[in-house]
Amino acid sequence: MKSAIRFVLLALVLVIVAMVSALTAMRFAIHGREVAVPSLVGMSPVEADRAVAGLGLQVSIERQYYSPQIPEGKIMSQLPLPGTKVRRGWQVRVAQSLGPTRVTIPDVTGQSEHAAELNIRRRGLDVASMAEVQATEIPEDQVLAQSPTANATQVAAPKISLLVTKTAEPQAFVMPSFVGQALGSVSRSLQDAGFKLGNVNVVAPASPSAADAANSGTPVTPAGPVSPPALTPPPAQATPASIIVSQVPAAGQKVFAGAVVNFEVQ
C-alpha cells in the first residue's frame, strides 16, 4: 500500500516538473523571438530596410507628406515607435517626406469631376476623397468646393478633396384615392402638391336593365312593337362639381412630383 502511494506521488511530481519545464521553454521561445523596433526617422527607405533586415522586420511606406524640416525622401514618422517590443516578421509603417511644398494648388471649382481630376493629377497631386451633394440650381457633375483651397500654403499632403454636385431626385409620393370626391377640389389639391391634371373624361351612368327592373319590383310591360333605339346624348362636359369615379395612376401607386393624373367623372 505504501509503495503504491509513493508511486502516485512520484508520478505527480514528474508531471508538475514536466509542465513547469514546458511553460519555461514556451516563455523563452516567445520572448526569444521578440525584438526592439529601431528608430527609422531621418533614414531613406533603403537605409530603413537595411536597419531592420537583421531583426526580421519589414518597412512599409503608407503615407507621404510635405515637410520643410525633413528632407525629401526621408522617413518622418513611424509606427510602432522606437524601442517597442514586437515579434519577428512585424511590419513597421512609416510616413515619407516630400520635402517643402513646391506645387501650386489649382482652382478646380466649377469644373466637371473628370476635368478637375485630370487637372489635379497633371500637377503631380492626387484626389484624396470625393463627396456628392444634391443641388437643384447648380448643374450636375460640377465641383462645388475643394480642400485645400486654391493657392493654399503649408499643405500637408499632396491630395485634394472634392465636393461634386449631383441632380436631386424628384420627391416621391403614394397616390391617394380621389374616387367619390369633387373634381374641382381635387384639381386644386393636385396643383398645390406639384402634380398636373391630365385628361378628364365624362362617363354616362349605367342604365338599369329589364332584369334589374324586375328585381326592383318595377312592372315590365308586355312585348310590343319594337321601337328604334333612342340616340344616346353625348356626355356632358366635366365641371368642378363632377364626381370622380376612377383615376390613373391608381390609389397606392408610387408617383413622383410633376406626374400627370387622369380622371373619369360623372
N, C-alpha and C positions, 0 to 999 in steps of 0.2 A: 504493500500500500504506500509506504513512504517513498519507495523508488518511483512509483507512478507519479506521485505529487512532484518529486524533484524533476522528473522528465517534462511534465507540463510547464513548470516554472522556467526551466531551461529553454523550452520552445518559445515561451512568451518573451523571454529576454532576447533571444535571437531575432524574433520578429520585430521587436522595438528597435534593436540595433540596425536592422536592415532598412526600416522606414526612415530612421534618422540619417543614415548614410545616403539614401535615395534623395531626400529633401535637400541635404547639403550639396550633393552633386548637382541637383537641378538648379539650386541657387547660384552656385558657381558658374554653371553653364549659361544661365540667363544674364547675370551681371558680367560675365566674361565677354559677352558679345556686345555690350554697351560701349559707346564711345562718346566723347565730348565734341560738340559741334565747334569748329574753329571760327574765328572772325574772318568774314569774307569781304567786308565793306572796304572799298577802295581798290579791290582787285579787278582785273579783267575776267571775263568768263573763262578764258583758257587758264589763267592763274588759279581761279577758284576750283576748276576741275582737278588741277594737279594737287591742290591743298587737301582735297577730300578723297582723292583716289585711294590713298593708303588706309583710309579709315572705313572704306566700304560705303561711302555716302555718294549721293548724286546731287547735282545742281540743276535747278530748273528756273529759267528766266520767265516770270509770269507777268511782269509789268514794266513799262518804260515811262519815265517822267523827265521833264525838263528840270535842270538844276544848275544855277550859276556857281555853286560851290563844288560839286562833284564833277570831275572831267567826263567828257563824253566817252561812253563805252565802259565806264567803271561801275561796280556794284555800289548802290547807295543804301540798301536796306536788305535784311534777311529774316527769315523765319524757318526754323527755330532760332532764337537768339544765341549768340556765342556762349559757350560753356554749358549749354543744355545737354543732358544725357539722353541719347537716343540709341536705338538698335542699329546694327549694320544694315545697309540697304535703304536707310531712311532718305527721303528727298528733302533737300534744303531749297526752299523757294526764295528767290531773290528778285529785286527790282533794279533795273539798269538805268543809268543816267544817259540822257540825250544831250547833256550839256546845256548851255544857255539857249533861250528861245531865239530862233533865227528866222522863223516863218511869220507871216502876217495872217491873222485870222480873217478869211474872206467874209464878205457880207452876202449871204445866200438867201436872205428873206425875200419873199416874192417870187422865188424861182420854183420850178417844179421839183418834185422829190428826186427824179433822175438827174436833172441838170445840177442840182445842189450837190448830190453825191459825187458826180464827176468833177465838179469844181473843187470839192474838198480833197479828193484823192489826188488830183493833179498837183496839189501843193504839198504832197507828202503827208497828209493828215488822214485820219480815219473817222468814220461815223461811229460814235460811242453807242448811241441809242436813238430810237425814232418813235415818237408818240403821235397819236392821231387825236384830233378833236373835231367834233361836228360843228359845222358853220353853215348858216343859211345865206348870208350876204357876201361871202367870200368864195371865189371859185374853188372847186375841188382840186386836190393834189397840189397844193401851194404851201411853201414853207412860211409859217406864221411867225415863228421865233426860233432863236438858236442860242446855244450856250457852249462855249464862251461867245460873247458878242463880237461883232466885227472890230478888228484892230485892237483887241484886248491885249493887255500886257500881263506879265507874271503868270502866264498859262502853265499849269502843272503838267497836263497830259496832252499828247498830240491827237486829241479826239474832240469831236464836236457833236453835241446832241441836238436833234431837230424836233420841232413840233409842226406837224403837217395837217392841213385841213382835209376833211372828207365830207361828202354830202350827207346832210342829216336825213335819216329815214323818215318817211311820212308817218304821221300818227295813226295808229290802228284803233279800230272800234269794233264792237259787236253790234250788228244791226238789230235794232229793236223791232217789235211788231207794231205796225201802224194800222192794221186792219180794224175797221169799225170807227176810225177817227175821221174828222172832217179834213178835207184836202187843204183848206186854207191854213189852218193852224199847223198842220204837218209841214207844209211848204216853208213857213216861216222858221220852224224849228230846224229843218234841214239846212237852210241858208245860214242860219246863225252858227251851226256846227261845221260849216265849211263844205257841205255837200251840194250837189247840183240836182235840180228837178229835171227828170228826163221826160219820156213820153207818158201822157195821161190819156188812157182810153176809156170811153164810156161804154159799159155793157148793159144791155137791157135785162130787167128781171126775168127769171124763168116763168113762163105761163103755165098754169095748172092744167093737167091732162084730165081726160074723162075719168080715169081710174081715181085720180086724186079727188075729183068732184064726187064720185060715188062714195069714197071713203069718208068724205066730209059730210055726207048726208044731203048733198045738193041733188035734186031730181034731174035725171037725164031724159031729154025729150026723145021721142021715137025717131028712128031714122027717116028722113025725108029726102027730098031732092038735095043733092049736094051743091052747095053754093060755092062759087070760086073763092079761093082763099084771099083774105084781105091782105093788102100790102102792108108790110111792117114798116112803121115810120122810122126814119133814121134816128140813131141815138142822139139824145140831147147833148149839148155842149157842157163840158165839166165846169162847175162853179166852185167857189170856195166852200160852199155848203155840201158838196158831193161827198159821199161816204166811201172810203177806201175798202175794197173787197179783196184785193190781192196786191202783192208787191214783189219787185225784183230789184236787188237781192232779197232773198227770203230772210225772215227773222232768224237770228242766231248765227248767221254767216259773218266771217271776218272781212271787214272792209277798211279802206284807207281814206283819209281826208281827201276831199275832191271827187269822190266816187259819184256816179250818176245813179239815181234811184228812179225806177219806173213804177207806175201805179195803174190799176184798173179800178174805176169808181162807178157808182150808181147814183 
